[in-house]
Amino acid sequence: MTIRTLLRAAVFAAVFNCVVGLVCAQERPVPSDSVRVAIPGCSKDRTFIVAETPEHEPRQVEIAPGRRFRLSGEKDVLNDIKKRQGRMIEVTGLVRKADLKGPSGIGVAGGRVRIGAGMPQSPTGDVSHTVSGYEQAVLDVEGWRLLGENCSVK
């Protein structure tokens, strides 16, 4: 092989690596029924509890403090979050738009009990197909960052 051929191969390899790196480094696209959010709060196992947004942090989406999300995503990211229990973190991920609307109906007993506006269900006899009283929205975690404050949410 000549030096010219080796030089061409090296340039091609360098350009190929740059293009592949740029394509792989981009965020995954957001589905039309979901939205990417960054939410401050505290985690407990695989549950994330939304906290009040610190004053110095900008708000992206209005989510009430105390709202709970079930975390899903890559195992190593979830294990890193689990190690930070007791510390306030900001989780970035995808949530279905329908889950952000919150519960409907009239709140009683501090909002834990909702009256009215339930989805009509016809009984089928199979308990697994009934709507449960409280379902947590799923947050598909893409990343997180430590905010540096202790959690006051239990």
Phi, psi and omega per residue, in radians:
M1 nan 2.567 3.121
T2 -1.611 2.916 -3.140
I3 -1.153 -0.623 3.123
R4 -1.078 -0.719 3.122
T5 -1.164 -0.742 3.108
L6 -1.120 -0.691 3.117
L7 -1.127 -0.748 3.101
R8 -1.085 -0.731 3.139
A9 -1.129 -0.689 3.136
A10 -1.169 -0.734 3.122
V11 -1.139 -0.757 3.114
F12 -1.059 -0.767 3.141
A13 -1.105 -0.715 3.141
A14 -1.149 -0.779 3.126
V15 -1.135 -0.730 3.136
F16 -1.072 -0.775 3.125
N17 -1.109 -0.678 3.112
C18 -1.136 -0.770 -3.125
V19 -1.138 -0.789 3.132
V20 -1.120 -0.700 3.114
G21 -1.098 -0.709 3.122
L22 -1.177 -0.705 -3.132
V23 -1.175 -0.735 -3.103
C24 -1.288 -0.440 -3.068
A25 -1.410 -0.224 -3.106
Q26 -1.285 2.650 3.084
E27 -1.174 2.633 3.092
R28 -1.263 2.627 -3.103
P29 -1.186 2.611 -3.140
V30 -1.538 2.188 3.069
P31 -1.074 2.746 -3.067
S32 -1.155 -0.420 -3.128
D33 -1.655 0.139 -3.092
S34 -2.214 2.986 3.094
V35 -2.485 2.519 3.089
R36 -1.547 2.226 -3.097
V37 -2.235 2.718 2.993
A38 -2.171 1.964 -2.988
I39 -2.105 2.226 3.032
P40 -1.426 2.564 3.101
G41 2.960 -2.817 -3.089
C42 -2.259 2.604 3.136
S43 -1.935 2.629 3.013
K44 -2.469 1.885 -3.004
D45 1.000 -2.091 -3.141
R46 -1.783 0.264 3.109
T47 -1.854 2.361 3.109
F48 -2.014 2.197 -3.121
I49 -1.897 2.112 -3.096
V50 -1.206 2.344 3.100
A51 -1.943 2.975 3.073
E52 -1.111 2.367 3.138
T53 -1.198 2.239 3.083
P54 -1.022 2.625 -3.061
E55 -1.037 -0.604 -3.065
H56 -1.448 -0.051 -3.127
E57 -1.768 2.358 3.086
P58 -1.296 2.613 3.105
R59 -1.640 2.330 3.109
Q60 -1.755 -0.832 -3.135
V61 -2.335 2.459 3.136
E62 -1.468 1.842 3.087
I63 -2.169 2.260 -3.052
A64 -1.154 2.390 3.048
P65 -1.032 2.474 -3.107
G66 1.693 -0.249 3.098
R67 -1.132 2.470 -3.093
R68 -1.959 2.471 3.061
F69 -2.238 2.531 3.003
R70 -1.609 2.215 -3.091
L71 -1.484 2.392 3.000
S72 -2.407 2.767 -3.140
G73 2.627 -2.805 -3.123
E74 -1.178 2.470 -3.034
K75 -1.075 -0.709 -3.112
D76 -1.189 -0.614 3.100
V77 -1.180 -0.767 3.129
L78 -1.137 -0.627 3.085
N79 -1.186 -0.639 3.064
D80 -1.110 -0.719 3.110
I81 -1.138 -0.702 -3.121
K82 -1.109 -0.558 3.115
K83 -1.201 -0.358 -3.091
R84 -1.711 0.364 3.099
Q85 -1.025 2.397 -3.115
G86 1.637 -0.156 3.087
R87 -2.017 2.511 3.114
M88 -1.338 2.298 3.113
I89 -2.260 2.871 3.005
E90 -2.006 2.117 -3.118
V91 -1.782 2.331 3.078
T92 -1.959 2.300 3.141
G93 -3.070 -2.983 -3.091
L94 -1.829 2.385 3.086
V95 -2.320 2.476 3.072
R96 -1.154 2.421 -3.139
K97 -1.029 -0.630 -3.136
A98 -1.137 -0.528 3.129
D99 -1.320 -0.358 -3.140
L100 -1.408 -0.306 -3.114
K101 -1.168 -0.448 3.120
G102 1.498 3.062 -3.108
P103 -1.266 2.665 3.104
S104 -1.861 2.976 -3.128
G105 1.735 -3.008 -3.117
I106 -1.783 2.226 -3.136
G107 -1.410 2.327 3.105
V108 -2.251 2.617 3.130
A109 1.067 0.883 3.094
G110 1.354 0.255 3.093
G111 1.619 -0.131 -3.132
R112 -1.263 -0.519 3.118
V113 -1.879 2.262 -3.123
R114 -2.005 2.336 3.136
I115 -1.977 2.243 3.059
G116 1.477 3.018 3.064
A117 1.008 0.495 3.066
G118 -1.412 2.811 3.102
M119 -1.330 2.316 3.137
P120 -1.169 2.364 -3.137
Q121 -2.295 2.394 3.024
S122 -1.763 2.309 -3.102
P123 -1.161 2.343 3.118
T124 -1.957 -0.123 -3.103
G125 1.575 -0.286 3.134
D126 -1.666 2.039 -3.073
V127 -1.130 -0.493 -3.079
S128 -1.226 -0.284 -3.123
H129 -1.690 0.040 3.133
T130 -1.462 2.698 3.130
V131 -1.403 2.255 3.113
S132 -1.357 2.844 -3.091
G133 -1.187 -0.600 -3.096
Y134 -2.523 2.062 3.104
E135 -2.073 2.355 3.122
Q136 -1.470 2.482 3.041
A137 -1.249 2.650 -3.120
V138 -1.734 2.294 3.071
L139 -1.952 1.969 3.135
D140 -1.473 1.791 -2.980
V141 -1.280 2.272 3.032
E142 -1.856 -0.536 -3.131
G143 -2.983 3.056 3.138
W144 -2.709 2.853 3.025
R145 -2.568 2.591 -3.120
L146 -1.406 2.289 3.116
L147 -1.635 -0.265 3.010
G148 1.540 0.077 3.123
E149 -1.890 2.729 3.059
N150 -1.423 2.655 3.125
C151 -1.434 2.401 3.041
S152 -1.845 -0.085 -3.140
V153 -1.479 2.304 3.115
K154 -1.679 nan nan
